[in-house]
């Protein structure tokens, strides 16, 4: 059973970060896209963010089950740091993408500005998740 939970945990981690490697180049195309293309890109972006959120739910659930079934404790430094980074990633995900997508639809700022903001946010999110991934794989002892 542990192996199945571990597989689901790793798979959901891949689903939590993978879509952004497709979204990054798409943000460049959004800068010059015409209205129908832009709307299609925004739908893809919104769907990818939704997929990442749901994969995150599986990631958290399986992470809890893995800790419960292992010798690791909640006070282990890499687990504490992973949780701290995860909380930050949740806040970042909530504020970085959906509001910008809504600004696109409302025409509040230029298309180039908003595409650049999505591009930057996607890279920042990849960085945040890479830090979390490092904690989960390297399992450093920090204290």
FENLIN-V326099 format. One record per residue. PHI is phi in radians with two decimals (none if undefined). Layout:
PHI
PHI
This chain:
none
-1.02
-1.11
-1.15
-1.11
-1.09
-1.05
-1.09
-1.13
-1.17
-1.09
-1.20
-1.13
-1.11
-1.21
-1.37
-1.99
-0.95
-1.02
-1.23
-1.27
-1.54
-1.23
-1.01
-1.15
-1.16
-1.11
-1.19
-1.22
-1.17
-1.09
-2.08
-1.22
-1.34
-0.97
-1.11
-1.11
-1.05
-1.10
-1.16
-1.06
-1.13
-1.13
-1.10
-1.06
-1.07
-1.14
-1.14
-1.10
-1.10
-1.05
-1.08
-1.07
-1.19
-1.09
-1.10
-1.09
-1.14
-1.04
-1.14
-1.06
-1.20
-1.09
-1.08
-1.12
-1.14
-1.15
-1.05
-1.62
-2.05
-1.52
-1.22
-2.01
-1.15
-1.57
-1.09
-1.00
-1.21
-1.26
-1.04
-1.18
-1.08
-1.12
-1.07
-1.16
-1.09
-1.06
-1.06
-1.18
-1.15
-1.09
-1.08
-1.04
-1.18
-1.76
-1.58
-2.00
-1.02
-1.08
-1.21
-1.09
-1.13
-1.15
-1.00
-1.14
-1.47
1.19
-1.26
-2.34
-1.23
-1.05
-1.14
-1.11
-1.22
-1.12
-1.11
-1.14
-1.11
-1.06
-1.10
-1.12
-1.11
-1.15
-1.10
-1.14
-1.02
-1.10
-1.06
-1.19
-1.14
-1.10
-1.09
-1.08
-1.09
-1.03
-1.26
-1.65
-1.37
0.83
-1.23
-1.65
-1.71
-2.64
